[in-house]
Amino acid sequence: MNPTTLEHSDRHDTAPGSHADGHSGTEASHPLSPRQEAVRALFETLAPQVERWAARNAAFHEADRAYLRFLVPDGASVLEVGCGLGDTLGFLKPSRGVGIDIAPGMIQRARERHPGLEFHVGNAEDPADLARIAGTFDVILLSDTIGFLDDCEATLRLLHRFSTPQTRIIVSYHSRAWEPILGWAERLGLKMPQGQHNWLSTADTMNLLDLAGWEPVRREWRQLVPRRGFGLGTLVNRWIAPLPGVRRLCVRNYVVARPAVAESSPATPPSCTVLVPCRNERGNIENAIRRLPRFCPDLEVIYVEGNSRDQTYEECLRVRDAYPDWDIKVLKQPGKGKGDAVRAGFNAARGDILMILDADLTVPPESLPKFYQAIASGKGEFINGTRLVYPMADQAMRFLNWVANRTFAQIFSFLLNTRFTDTLCGTKVLWKRDYEKIVANRHYFGDFDPFGDFDLIFGAAKLNLKIVEVPIRYADRTYGETQISRFSHGFLLLRMVLFAWKKLKAF
């Protein structure tokens, strides 16, 4: 809730190798600026009153923490900069939770309230104070803190010391449009005093993150009515506030970013598993191998066969034996549907990178090196193919299917806060480590997706992965018939939209 300064009050603030007063032996803390002194004095005064203010605005704080809980994966390690009493940090239930704050009174009370967490008095704008916190974190949280910093860009840059390539930084703040309303509420005693602070829009926050070497991957707006209002505020916030055009009017905004990645080629190319779900695709099985480039030194191919009627399974076994120079595995899926086949194949995969190649080969196997390059170079963490950028073959997609794909792509772009042009392209690529996180957090969505596409897309969105689309030229089938039923599957897609609204927006 506010930034932090070094003023040690007990032995917990002294790290190994530091002087008794907590200062590093090689770095000295800088004196506070007049503005930082004023911030510390304000929150020292407010420390005994924060619980009372939080109770008066309980609906706002509960909704805010609920959305932060959505953004922070289960079991993540979390550093909160400007932690106040530590209540938000405690609510997130981190595997390791560390808070730092400018006001010694806040930290003293935080330790009393949350003895299982680690708290430091310190100035988040001072490298010497940050140096007392060891390790890296899955999530770095600044909840309102950016409003009290002297130099937001410099502070955000300092926080890289706690990051890995998988770290996410979350900046939550009040909407700039609400400045006069919140000022009025403060003068009437309806809101805790904040003193002088920065008023930043989401665009300002994203620009500062970008300047500091963080790449924004998500932004969201929540809470149109920051009061329960006998249940009316809750209904408005759940069903109206998330709507396009309305959500920008909300009081609360959130920006999630990852460390910016310069395009590069890894010293050791990561291994890859190409998963080929197949049902009644006997005539395409051998072509999948014959046309697949060896785009990395360690390449595994897994056919997962779905109880076909045309001897697809026997053809998979024949191809495996006919190409001994390839690492090919053949599985029979235990259940039904592509989603079940994808889960069975990914569970058996050994590659660092996991790819799906539909056995109809309408996504050309020759295009897979582009997907590999996009993820291995760090351009994205979840790579989605799109068939709707380049012109496609004449018979590749029926007109009504094209219209439906375009429509649902627009809807899901809104629901996921990420631009999608084609959610149903079968080729999707992600790191195995991220797939394992999706599996670990699957309880949030449950077993809802017979397609397999949305289980991965929704999981990637919840993990705040950087999603990138790779255009491909969609080809005609050369064997078999499409297994898509435009009406029954269209009904399932409508169910997916409602499900996504409930799980991603209206909660």
The 8 nearest C-alpha neighbors of each residue, nearest first, counted from 0:
[[1, 81, 143, 144, 142, 83, 82, 2],
 [0, 2, 81, 144, 147, 100, 83, 143],
 [3, 1, 81, 101, 100, 144, 123, 80],
 [101, 122, 2, 100, 4, 121, 123, 99],
 [122, 121, 5, 3, 101, 120, 6, 100],
 [121, 4, 6, 120, 122, 7, 128, 3],
 [5, 7, 120, 4, 8, 121, 103, 101],
 [8, 6, 9, 12, 5, 120, 21, 20],
 [7, 9, 6, 10, 103, 12, 120, 107],
 [10, 8, 11, 7, 12, 13, 20, 21],
 [9, 11, 12, 13, 8, 7, 19, 21],
 [12, 10, 9, 13, 14, 119, 118, 8],
 [13, 11, 10, 119, 7, 21, 9, 14],
 [12, 14, 21, 10, 11, 17, 19, 15],
 [13, 15, 17, 131, 16, 12, 21, 11],
 [16, 14, 17, 13, 18, 131, 21, 23],
 [15, 17, 14, 18, 24, 23, 13, 21],
 [18, 16, 23, 15, 14, 24, 21, 22],
 [17, 19, 21, 20, 22, 23, 24, 16],
 [18, 20, 21, 17, 13, 22, 10, 14],
 [21, 19, 18, 22, 7, 13, 17, 12],
 [20, 22, 13, 18, 19, 17, 12, 23],
 [21, 23, 18, 20, 17, 27, 24, 28],
 [24, 22, 17, 26, 25, 18, 27, 21],
 [23, 25, 17, 26, 18, 22, 16, 27],
 [26, 24, 23, 27, 22, 127, 17, 16],
 [27, 25, 23, 127, 24, 28, 22, 126],
 [26, 28, 127, 22, 23, 29, 25, 24],
 [27, 29, 127, 128, 125, 30, 26, 22],
 [28, 30, 27, 31, 125, 127, 126, 122],
 [31, 29, 32, 28, 4, 125, 5, 36],
 [30, 32, 35, 36, 29, 33, 4, 34],
 [31, 33, 35, 34, 36, 30, 149, 37],
 [34, 32, 36, 35, 37, 31, 38, 30],
 [33, 35, 37, 32, 36, 38, 149, 31],
 [36, 34, 38, 32, 37, 33, 31, 39],
 [37, 35, 33, 39, 34, 38, 31, 40],
 [36, 38, 34, 40, 35, 39, 41, 33],
 [39, 37, 35, 41, 36, 40, 34, 42],
 [38, 40, 36, 102, 42, 41, 37, 101],
 [41, 39, 37, 43, 38, 42, 36, 44],
 [42, 40, 38, 44, 39, 43, 37, 45],
 [43, 41, 45, 44, 39, 40, 46, 102],
 [42, 44, 40, 46, 102, 45, 41, 104],
 [45, 43, 42, 41, 46, 40, 47, 48],
 [44, 46, 42, 48, 43, 47, 49, 41],
 [45, 47, 43, 105, 48, 49, 44, 42],
 [48, 46, 45, 49, 44, 50, 104, 43],
 [49, 47, 45, 51, 46, 50, 52, 44],
 [48, 50, 52, 51, 46, 47, 45, 53],
 [51, 49, 53, 52, 48, 54, 47, 46],
 [52, 50, 54, 48, 49, 53, 55, 47],
 [51, 53, 49, 55, 54, 50, 191, 48],
 [52, 54, 50, 56, 51, 55, 57, 49],
 [55, 53, 57, 51, 56, 52, 50, 58],
 [54, 56, 52, 53, 57, 51, 189, 190],
 [57, 55, 53, 54, 58, 59, 52, 60],
 [56, 58, 54, 60, 59, 53, 55, 61],
 [59, 57, 61, 60, 226, 56, 227, 62],
 [60, 58, 225, 62, 57, 61, 56, 63],
 [59, 61, 63, 57, 62, 58, 64, 56],
 [60, 62, 58, 64, 63, 59, 57, 65],
 [63, 61, 65, 59, 60, 64, 58, 66],
 [62, 64, 60, 66, 61, 65, 59, 67],
 [65, 63, 67, 61, 66, 62, 68, 60],
 [66, 64, 68, 62, 63, 67, 61, 69],
 [65, 67, 69, 68, 64, 63, 70, 62],
 [66, 68, 64, 70, 69, 65, 71, 63],
 [69, 67, 65, 66, 71, 70, 91, 64],
 [68, 70, 66, 67, 71, 65, 72, 461],
 [69, 71, 67, 68, 66, 72, 461, 462],
 [70, 72, 68, 69, 67, 73, 75, 138],
 [73, 71, 75, 74, 70, 462, 69, 440],
 [74, 72, 75, 71, 440, 93, 92, 91],
 [73, 75, 94, 93, 72, 76, 92, 95],
 [76, 74, 93, 94, 73, 137, 72, 77],
 [75, 77, 95, 137, 94, 136, 93, 96],
 [78, 76, 138, 96, 136, 139, 93, 137],
 [77, 79, 139, 97, 98, 96, 140, 138],
 [80, 78, 140, 98, 82, 139, 141, 81],
 [81, 79, 141, 99, 82, 98, 140, 2],
 [80, 82, 1, 2, 100, 0, 144, 99],
 [81, 83, 85, 98, 79, 0, 80, 100],
 [84, 82, 105, 85, 0, 81, 100, 1],
 [83, 85, 109, 105, 86, 108, 82, 106],
 [84, 86, 82, 109, 88, 83, 87, 89],
 [87, 85, 89, 88, 84, 90, 109, 83],
 [88, 86, 90, 89, 85, 64, 91, 82],
 [89, 87, 85, 91, 86, 90, 96, 79],
 [88, 90, 86, 87, 91, 92, 85, 113],
 [89, 91, 87, 88, 92, 86, 64, 68],
 [90, 92, 88, 89, 93, 68, 87, 71],
 [93, 91, 89, 90, 94, 88, 74, 96],
 [94, 92, 95, 76, 75, 74, 96, 91],
 [93, 95, 74, 76, 75, 96, 92, 77],
 [96, 94, 76, 93, 77, 97, 116, 75],
 [95, 97, 77, 116, 93, 76, 78, 117],
 [98, 96, 117, 78, 118, 116, 79, 77],
 [97, 99, 118, 79, 82, 78, 80, 119],
 [100, 98, 119, 80, 81, 120, 118, 82],
 [101, 99, 3, 81, 2, 120, 82, 102],
 [3, 100, 102, 4, 2, 121, 39, 122],
 [101, 103, 39, 105, 104, 43, 100, 42],
 [104, 102, 106, 105, 120, 107, 101, 6],
 [105, 103, 107, 102, 106, 43, 46, 108],
 [104, 106, 102, 108, 46, 83, 103, 84],
 [105, 107, 109, 103, 108, 104, 110, 120],
 [108, 106, 104, 110, 109, 105, 103, 111],
 [107, 109, 111, 105, 106, 110, 84, 112],
 [110, 108, 84, 106, 112, 85, 111, 107],
 [111, 109, 114, 113, 107, 108, 112, 106],
 [110, 112, 108, 109, 113, 114, 107, 106],
 [111, 113, 109, 110, 108, 114, 84, 85],
 [114, 112, 110, 115, 111, 116, 109, 89],
 [113, 115, 110, 116, 111, 112, 117, 109],
 [116, 114, 113, 117, 110, 96, 89, 95],
 [115, 117, 96, 114, 113, 97, 118, 95],
 [118, 116, 97, 96, 98, 115, 119, 110],
 [117, 119, 98, 97, 99, 106, 116, 110],
 [120, 118, 99, 12, 121, 98, 100, 106],
 [119, 121, 5, 100, 99, 4, 103, 101],
 [4, 5, 122, 120, 3, 128, 101, 100],
 [4, 3, 121, 123, 124, 125, 5, 101],
 [122, 124, 3, 125, 2, 121, 129, 80],
 [123, 125, 154, 122, 126, 153, 148, 157],
 [124, 126, 122, 127, 123, 128, 129, 28],
 [127, 125, 129, 128, 130, 124, 157, 123],
 [128, 126, 130, 28, 26, 125, 129, 27],
 [129, 127, 130, 121, 126, 125, 131, 122],
 [128, 130, 126, 131, 127, 132, 123, 125],
 [131, 129, 127, 128, 132, 126, 133, 23],
 [132, 130, 129, 128, 14, 133, 127, 23],
 [133, 131, 130, 129, 134, 128, 14, 119],
 [134, 132, 131, 135, 130, 161, 129, 14],
 [135, 133, 161, 132, 136, 160, 162, 130],
 [134, 136, 161, 162, 163, 133, 137, 160],
 [137, 135, 76, 138, 77, 161, 162, 78],
 [136, 138, 166, 76, 75, 77, 167, 165],
 [137, 139, 77, 167, 136, 166, 168, 140],
 [140, 138, 168, 78, 77, 79, 169, 167],
 [139, 141, 79, 169, 168, 80, 142, 78],
 [142, 140, 170, 144, 80, 79, 143, 169],
 [141, 143, 171, 144, 0, 170, 140, 172],
 [144, 142, 172, 0, 145, 171, 146, 141],
 [145, 143, 1, 0, 141, 146, 142, 81],
 [144, 146, 147, 148, 143, 151, 141, 197],
 [145, 147, 197, 196, 144, 143, 148, 198],
 [148, 146, 196, 145, 144, 1, 197, 2],
 [147, 149, 145, 150, 151, 146, 2, 144],
 [148, 150, 151, 147, 34, 35, 124, 32],
 [151, 149, 153, 148, 152, 154, 124, 155],
 [150, 152, 154, 153, 148, 155, 149, 145],
 [153, 151, 155, 207, 211, 154, 150, 156],
 [152, 154, 156, 150, 155, 151, 157, 211],
 [155, 153, 157, 151, 124, 156, 152, 150],
 [156, 154, 152, 158, 157, 153, 211, 151],
 [155, 157, 211, 153, 154, 158, 159, 152],
 [158, 156, 154, 155, 159, 153, 160, 126],
 [157, 159, 160, 155, 156, 161, 154, 162],
 [160, 158, 162, 161, 157, 156, 155, 258],
 [159, 161, 158, 162, 157, 135, 156, 134],
 [162, 160, 135, 159, 158, 136, 134, 163],
 [163, 161, 159, 166, 135, 160, 136, 164],
 [162, 164, 166, 165, 135, 161, 136, 258],
 [165, 163, 166, 258, 162, 257, 260, 259],
 [164, 166, 163, 167, 137, 257, 162, 258],
 [167, 165, 137, 163, 162, 138, 164, 257],
 [168, 166, 257, 138, 256, 137, 139, 169],
 [167, 169, 139, 256, 255, 138, 140, 257],
 [170, 168, 255, 140, 254, 141, 139, 171],
 [169, 171, 141, 254, 253, 142, 140, 255],
 [172, 170, 253, 142, 252, 143, 141, 169],
 [171, 173, 143, 252, 251, 142, 174, 253],
 [174, 172, 251, 250, 252, 175, 177, 171],
 [175, 173, 250, 176, 177, 251, 200, 252],
 [174, 176, 177, 178, 200, 198, 199, 173],
 [177, 175, 174, 178, 248, 179, 250, 200],
 [176, 178, 180, 175, 174, 179, 181, 250],
 [177, 179, 181, 175, 180, 176, 182, 174],
 [180, 178, 182, 181, 177, 183, 176, 184],
 [181, 179, 183, 177, 182, 178, 184, 176],
 [180, 182, 184, 183, 178, 179, 177, 185],
 [183, 181, 179, 185, 180, 184, 178, 186],
 [182, 184, 180, 186, 181, 185, 179, 187],
 [185, 183, 181, 189, 187, 182, 186, 190],
 [184, 186, 190, 182, 188, 187, 183, 189],
 [185, 187, 183, 188, 184, 182, 189, 190],
 [188, 186, 184, 185, 189, 183, 190, 182],
 [187, 189, 185, 186, 190, 184, 191, 192],
 [190, 188, 184, 187, 185, 191, 186, 55],
 [191, 189, 185, 188, 184, 192, 52, 181],
 [190, 192, 52, 185, 193, 189, 188, 49],
 [193, 191, 185, 194, 190, 188, 186, 45],
 [194, 192, 191, 195, 196, 41, 185, 38],
 [195, 193, 192, 196, 41, 38, 37, 147],
 [194, 196, 193, 197, 147, 38, 34, 146],
 [197, 195, 146, 147, 194, 198, 193, 148],
 [196, 198, 146, 199, 147, 195, 145, 148],
 [197, 199, 175, 146, 196, 200, 178, 173],
 [200, 198, 203, 175, 197, 204, 201, 174],
 [199, 201, 203, 202, 175, 174, 204, 198],
 [200, 202, 204, 203, 205, 199, 252, 254],
 [201, 203, 205, 200, 204, 206, 199, 207],
 [204, 202, 200, 206, 201, 205, 199, 207],
 [205, 203, 201, 207, 206, 202, 208, 200],
 [204, 206, 208, 202, 207, 203, 201, 209],
 [205, 207, 209, 203, 204, 208, 202, 210],
 [208, 206, 210, 204, 209, 152, 205, 211],
 [209, 207, 213, 211, 205, 206, 210, 204],
 [208, 210, 213, 206, 212, 211, 207, 214],
 [209, 211, 207, 208, 212, 206, 152, 213],
 [212, 210, 156, 208, 209, 152, 213, 155],
 [211, 213, 209, 259, 210, 258, 208, 214],
 [214, 212, 258, 259, 208, 209, 257, 256],
 [213, 215, 259, 256, 257, 209, 258, 216],
 [216, 214, 256, 255, 217, 205, 257, 213],
 [217, 215, 256, 465, 255, 214, 463, 257],
 [218, 216, 255, 254, 215, 416, 256, 219],
 [219, 217, 254, 253, 255, 416, 220, 216],
 [218, 220, 253, 252, 221, 254, 217, 416],
 [219, 221, 252, 246, 251, 249, 247, 253],
 [220, 222, 251, 249, 252, 223, 250, 246],
 [223, 221, 249, 236, 224, 225, 250, 251],
 [222, 224, 249, 240, 236, 250, 225, 221],
 [223, 225, 232, 222, 226, 236, 235, 249],
 [226, 224, 59, 222, 223, 58, 227, 232],
 [227, 225, 228, 224, 58, 232, 59, 56],
 [226, 228, 232, 230, 233, 229, 58, 231],
 [227, 229, 232, 231, 230, 226, 233, 224],
 [230, 228, 227, 231, 232, 233, 226, 234],
 [229, 231, 227, 233, 228, 232, 234, 226],
 [230, 232, 234, 228, 233, 229, 235, 227],
 [233, 231, 227, 235, 228, 224, 234, 230],
 [232, 234, 236, 230, 231, 227, 235, 237],
 [235, 233, 237, 231, 232, 236, 238, 230],
 [234, 236, 239, 232, 237, 233, 238, 240],
 [237, 235, 240, 233, 222, 234, 223, 238],
 [236, 238, 505, 234, 235, 506, 233, 239],
 [237, 239, 235, 505, 236, 234, 240, 241],
 [240, 238, 235, 242, 241, 236, 237, 245],
 [239, 241, 236, 246, 223, 242, 245, 235],
 [242, 240, 246, 239, 504, 238, 243, 245],
 [241, 243, 245, 240, 239, 246, 244, 238],
 [244, 242, 245, 246, 241, 413, 247, 240],
 [245, 243, 246, 247, 242, 248, 241, 240],
 [244, 246, 242, 243, 247, 248, 240, 241],
 [245, 247, 241, 240, 248, 249, 220, 242],
 [246, 248, 245, 249, 220, 244, 243, 250],
 [247, 249, 246, 245, 223, 250, 176, 244],
 [250, 248, 223, 222, 221, 246, 247, 251],
 [249, 251, 174, 173, 222, 223, 177, 248],
 [252, 250, 173, 221, 220, 249, 174, 172],
 [251, 253, 220, 172, 219, 171, 173, 221],
 [252, 254, 171, 219, 218, 170, 220, 172],
 [253, 255, 218, 170, 169, 217, 171, 256],
 [254, 256, 169, 217, 168, 215, 216, 218],
 [257, 255, 215, 214, 216, 168, 167, 213],
 [256, 258, 167, 214, 213, 166, 259, 168],
 [259, 257, 213, 214, 164, 212, 260, 256],
 [260, 258, 213, 214, 212, 257, 261, 209],
 [261, 259, 377, 262, 258, 378, 164, 214],
 [260, 262, 263, 259, 377, 378, 376, 258],
 [263, 261, 376, 377, 260, 378, 264, 373],
 [264, 262, 376, 261, 265, 377, 375, 260],
 [263, 265, 376, 266, 375, 262, 268, 372],
 [266, 264, 267, 268, 263, 376, 375, 269],
 [265, 267, 268, 264, 269, 263, 375, 376],
 [266, 268, 265, 269, 264, 270, 296, 295],
 [269, 267, 265, 266, 270, 295, 296, 375],
 [270, 268, 351, 267, 271, 352, 375, 295],
 [269, 271, 297, 350, 351, 298, 352, 268],
 [270, 272, 350, 352, 298, 351, 353, 299],
 [271, 273, 299, 350, 353, 300, 298, 354],
 [274, 272, 354, 300, 355, 299, 353, 301],
 [273, 275, 355, 301, 354, 300, 356, 302],
 [274, 276, 302, 356, 357, 358, 301, 355],
 [277, 275, 303, 302, 357, 340, 304, 358],
 [278, 276, 304, 358, 280, 303, 275, 305],
 [277, 279, 305, 307, 280, 304, 306, 311],
 [278, 280, 307, 309, 311, 281, 308, 277],
 [281, 279, 278, 283, 282, 277, 311, 479],
 [282, 280, 311, 283, 284, 279, 314, 309],
 [281, 283, 280, 478, 284, 285, 479, 286],
 [284, 282, 286, 281, 280, 285, 287, 358],
 [285, 283, 287, 286, 281, 282, 315, 280],
 [284, 286, 287, 288, 283, 318, 289, 282],
 [287, 285, 289, 283, 288, 284, 290, 282],
 [286, 288, 285, 284, 290, 289, 291, 283],
 [289, 287, 291, 286, 285, 290, 284, 318],
 [288, 290, 286, 287, 291, 285, 292, 284],
 [291, 289, 288, 287, 286, 364, 292, 365],
 [290, 292, 364, 288, 289, 365, 287, 293],
 [293, 291, 294, 365, 290, 364, 368, 367],
 [294, 292, 295, 291, 298, 296, 368, 297],
 [293, 295, 292, 368, 296, 371, 298, 367],
 [296, 294, 297, 293, 298, 268, 270, 271],
 [295, 297, 298, 294, 270, 293, 268, 269],
 [298, 296, 270, 295, 271, 299, 269, 350],
 [299, 297, 271, 272, 270, 295, 296, 300],
 [298, 300, 272, 326, 273, 271, 327, 301],
 [301, 299, 273, 327, 272, 274, 326, 328],
 [302, 300, 328, 274, 327, 329, 275, 273],
 [301, 303, 275, 329, 276, 274, 330, 304],
 [304, 302, 330, 276, 331, 332, 340, 329],
 [303, 305, 331, 277, 278, 312, 332, 276],
 [304, 306, 278, 332, 307, 277, 331, 303],
 [307, 305, 304, 278, 308, 331, 312, 332],
 [308, 306, 279, 278, 309, 305, 311, 310],
 [307, 309, 310, 279, 306, 311, 278, 312],
 [308, 310, 279, 311, 307, 281, 280, 312],
 [311, 309, 313, 312, 308, 307, 314, 281],
 [312, 310, 281, 314, 313, 309, 279, 280],
 [313, 311, 315, 314, 310, 304, 316, 307],
 [312, 314, 316, 310, 315, 311, 317, 281],
 [315, 313, 317, 311, 312, 316, 281, 318],
 [316, 314, 312, 318, 313, 317, 319, 311],
 [315, 317, 319, 313, 314, 318, 320, 312],
 [318, 316, 314, 320, 319, 315, 321, 313],
 [319, 317, 321, 315, 320, 316, 285, 314],
 [318, 320, 316, 317, 321, 327, 322, 315],
 [319, 321, 317, 318, 322, 323, 316, 327],
 [320, 322, 318, 319, 317, 323, 316, 324],
 [323, 321, 324, 320, 319, 325, 318, 327],
 [324, 322, 325, 320, 321, 319, 326, 327],
 [323, 325, 322, 326, 321, 327, 319, 320],
 [326, 324, 323, 322, 327, 299, 300, 319],
 [325, 327, 299, 300, 324, 328, 298, 323],
 [328, 326, 300, 319, 325, 301, 299, 329],
 [329, 327, 301, 302, 300, 330, 326, 319],
 [328, 330, 302, 301, 303, 315, 316, 327],
 [331, 329, 303, 304, 302, 332, 328, 301],
 [332, 330, 304, 303, 305, 333, 329, 306],
 [331, 333, 340, 305, 334, 303, 304, 330],
 [334, 332, 331, 335, 339, 343, 340, 305],
 [335, 333, 332, 339, 336, 340, 305, 331],
 [336, 334, 339, 305, 337, 333, 332, 340],
 [337, 335, 338, 339, 449, 340, 450, 334],
 [336, 338, 340, 339, 450, 451, 341, 449],
 [451, 339, 337, 450, 449, 341, 340, 336],
 [338, 340, 342, 337, 341, 336, 334, 335],
 [341, 339, 337, 343, 332, 338, 342, 303],
 [342, 340, 344, 338, 343, 339, 345, 337],
 [341, 343, 345, 339, 344, 340, 346, 338],
 [344, 342, 340, 346, 341, 345, 339, 332],
 [345, 343, 341, 347, 346, 342, 340, 348],
 [344, 346, 348, 342, 347, 343, 341, 353],
 [345, 347, 343, 344, 348, 342, 341, 349],
 [346, 348, 344, 345, 343, 349, 301, 342],
 [349, 347, 345, 346, 350, 344, 272, 301],
 [348, 350, 347, 351, 272, 299, 271, 270],
 [351, 349, 271, 272, 270, 352, 348, 353],
 [350, 352, 270, 431, 271, 269, 430, 353],
 [351, 353, 430, 271, 350, 431, 429, 272],
 [352, 354, 272, 429, 428, 271, 431, 430],
 [355, 353, 428, 273, 427, 274, 272, 356],
 [354, 356, 274, 426, 427, 273, 275, 357],
 [357, 355, 275, 426, 274, 358, 354, 273],
 [358, 356, 359, 275, 425, 360, 276, 355],
 [357, 359, 360, 277, 275, 276, 356, 283],
 [358, 360, 361, 357, 476, 283, 280, 478],
 [361, 359, 362, 358, 363, 357, 364, 476],
 [360, 362, 474, 359, 473, 363, 475, 476],
 [361, 363, 360, 473, 364, 474, 471, 472],
 [362, 364, 365, 360, 366, 361, 474, 473],
 [365, 363, 291, 366, 367, 290, 362, 287],
 [364, 366, 363, 367, 291, 292, 290, 368],
 [367, 365, 364, 363, 368, 369, 471, 370],
 [366, 368, 370, 369, 365, 364, 371, 363],
 [369, 367, 371, 370, 294, 366, 372, 365],
 [370, 368, 372, 367, 371, 366, 373, 469],
 [369, 371, 373, 367, 368, 372, 374, 382],
 [370, 372, 368, 369, 374, 373, 375, 367],
 [373, 371, 369, 375, 370, 374, 376, 368],
 [374, 372, 370, 378, 371, 376, 375, 379],
 [373, 375, 379, 377, 376, 371, 372, 380],
 [376, 374, 372, 377, 373, 371, 265, 264],
 [377, 375, 263, 262, 374, 264, 373, 378],
 [376, 378, 374, 379, 375, 260, 262, 373],
 [379, 377, 373, 376, 374, 262, 260, 380],
 [378, 380, 465, 374, 377, 467, 466, 381],
 [381, 379, 465, 464, 374, 429, 466, 382],
 [380, 382, 466, 429, 379, 428, 465, 467],
 [383, 381, 428, 467, 468, 427, 466, 379],
 [384, 382, 468, 427, 467, 469, 426, 381],
 [383, 385, 469, 426, 468, 424, 470, 427],
 [384, 386, 470, 421, 387, 424, 469, 471],
 [385, 387, 473, 471, 388, 470, 472, 424],
 [386, 388, 385, 389, 421, 420, 390, 470],
 [387, 389, 386, 470, 390, 385, 471, 420],
 [388, 390, 472, 387, 391, 471, 386, 470],
 [391, 389, 388, 472, 392, 387, 473, 386],
 [392, 390, 473, 472, 389, 474, 393, 395],
 [391, 393, 474, 395, 394, 475, 473, 390],
 [392, 394, 395, 391, 475, 396, 474, 390],
 [395, 393, 392, 475, 396, 397, 474, 476],
 [394, 396, 475, 392, 474, 393, 473, 391],
 [397, 395, 394, 401, 400, 398, 393, 391],
 [396, 398, 400, 399, 401, 394, 395, 402],
 [399, 397, 401, 400, 402, 396, 403, 394],
 [400, 398, 402, 401, 397, 403, 485, 396],
 [399, 401, 403, 397, 398, 402, 404, 396],
 [400, 402, 398, 404, 399, 403, 405, 397],
 [403, 401, 399, 405, 400, 404, 406, 398],
 [404, 402, 400, 406, 405, 401, 407, 399],
 [405, 403, 401, 407, 406, 402, 408, 400],
 [404, 406, 408, 402, 403, 407, 401, 409],
 [407, 405, 403, 409, 408, 404, 402, 410],
 [406, 408, 410, 404, 409, 405, 403, 411],
 [407, 409, 405, 420, 411, 421, 406, 410],
 [410, 408, 412, 406, 407, 411, 405, 413],
 [411, 409, 407, 413, 412, 408, 414, 406],
 [410, 412, 414, 408, 413, 409, 415, 407],
 [413, 411, 418, 417, 409, 419, 415, 410],
 [414, 412, 416, 411, 410, 415, 409, 417],
 [413, 415, 411, 412, 416, 410, 500, 503],
 [414, 416, 417, 412, 413, 411, 460, 503],
 [417, 415, 413, 412, 414, 217, 418, 218],
 [418, 416, 412, 415, 419, 413, 217, 466],
 [417, 419, 412, 420, 416, 413, 409, 415],
 [420, 418, 412, 408, 421, 417, 422, 409],
 [419, 421, 408, 385, 387, 422, 418, 405],
 [422, 420, 385, 408, 423, 419, 424, 404],
 [421, 423, 408, 424, 419, 420, 452, 404],
 [424, 422, 421, 425, 452, 404, 385, 453],
 [423, 425, 384, 426, 422, 385, 421, 386],
 [424, 426, 423, 357, 427, 356, 355, 452],
 [427, 425, 355, 384, 356, 424, 383, 428],
 [426, 428, 383, 355, 382, 354, 384, 425],
 [429, 427, 354, 382, 353, 381, 383, 355],
 [430, 428, 381, 353, 352, 380, 431, 382],
 [431, 429, 352, 433, 432, 351, 353, 434],
 [430, 432, 434, 433, 351, 352, 353, 435],
 [433, 431, 435, 430, 434, 436, 351, 429],
 [434, 432, 436, 430, 435, 431, 437, 429],
 [433, 435, 431, 437, 436, 432, 438, 430],
 [434, 436, 438, 432, 433, 437, 439, 431],
 [437, 435, 439, 433, 438, 434, 440, 432],
 [436, 438, 434, 440, 458, 435, 439, 441],
 [437, 439, 441, 435, 436, 440, 434, 442],
 [438, 440, 436, 437, 441, 435, 442, 73],
 [441, 439, 437, 438, 442, 443, 436, 73],
 [442, 440, 438, 443, 444, 445, 439, 437],
 [441, 443, 445, 440, 444, 439, 446, 438],
 [444, 442, 441, 445, 440, 502, 458, 69],
 [445, 443, 442, 441, 446, 447, 502, 454],
 [444, 446, 442, 441, 447, 443, 448, 454],
 [447, 445, 448, 444, 441, 442, 454, 449],
 [446, 448, 445, 449, 444, 454, 495, 498],
 [447, 449, 450, 451, 454, 446, 453, 338],
 [450, 448, 338, 336, 451, 337, 447, 339],
 [451, 449, 338, 337, 448, 452, 336, 453],
 [338, 452, 450, 454, 448, 449, 453, 337],
 [453, 451, 450, 455, 454, 456, 423, 425],
 [452, 454, 456, 455, 457, 451, 448, 450],
 [453, 455, 451, 457, 452, 456, 448, 458],
 [454, 456, 458, 453, 452, 457, 459, 451],
 [457, 455, 453, 459, 458, 454, 460, 452],
 [456, 458, 460, 459, 453, 454, 455, 461],
 [457, 459, 455, 461, 437, 456, 460, 454],
 [460, 458, 462, 456, 464, 457, 461, 455],
 [459, 461, 463, 457, 462, 458, 464, 456],
 [460, 462, 458, 463, 459, 457, 70, 69],
 [461, 463, 459, 460, 464, 458, 72, 70],
 [464, 462, 460, 461, 459, 465, 216, 217],
 [465, 463, 459, 462, 380, 466, 460, 381],
 [464, 466, 380, 379, 216, 381, 463, 467],
 [465, 467, 381, 379, 382, 464, 380, 468],
 [468, 466, 382, 379, 383, 381, 465, 469],
 [467, 469, 383, 384, 382, 385, 470, 466],
 [468, 470, 384, 385, 383, 471, 467, 370],
 [471, 469, 385, 384, 388, 386, 468, 389],
 [470, 472, 386, 473, 385, 469, 384, 389],
 [473, 471, 391, 389, 386, 474, 390, 470],
 [472, 474, 391, 386, 361, 362, 471, 392],
 [475, 473, 361, 392, 395, 472, 391, 362],
 [476, 474, 395, 394, 361, 392, 477, 473],
 [475, 477, 478, 361, 359, 474, 395, 360],
 [476, 478, 475, 479, 359, 283, 282, 360],
 [479, 477, 476, 282, 283, 480, 280, 359],
 [478, 480, 280, 481, 477, 279, 476, 282],
 [481, 479, 482, 478, 476, 279, 359, 280],
 [480, 482, 483, 479, 476, 359, 484, 478],
 [481, 483, 480, 484, 278, 479, 279, 485],
 [484, 482, 481, 485, 488, 487, 486, 480],
 [485, 483, 488, 486, 487, 482, 489, 481],
 [484, 486, 488, 489, 487, 483, 400, 399],
 [487, 485, 489, 488, 484, 490, 491, 483],
 [488, 486, 490, 489, 484, 485, 491, 483],
 [487, 489, 491, 490, 485, 486, 484, 492],
 [490, 488, 486, 492, 491, 487, 485, 493],
 [489, 491, 493, 487, 488, 492, 486, 494],
 [490, 492, 488, 494, 489, 493, 495, 487],
 [493, 491, 495, 489, 494, 490, 488, 496],
 [494, 492, 496, 490, 495, 491, 489, 497],
 [493, 495, 491, 497, 492, 496, 498, 490],
 [496, 494, 492, 498, 493, 497, 499, 491],
 [495, 497, 493, 499, 494, 498, 500, 492],
 [498, 496, 500, 494, 499, 495, 501, 493],
 [497, 499, 495, 501, 496, 500, 494, 502],
 [500, 498, 496, 502, 501, 497, 503, 495],
 [501, 499, 497, 504, 503, 498, 502, 505],
 [500, 502, 505, 498, 499, 504, 503, 497],
 [503, 501, 499, 500, 504, 498, 505, 506],
 [504, 502, 500, 499, 501, 505, 414, 506],
 [503, 505, 500, 501, 506, 502, 241, 414],
 [506, 504, 237, 501, 238, 500, 503, 502],
 [505, 237, 504, 501, 502, 503, 66, 65]]
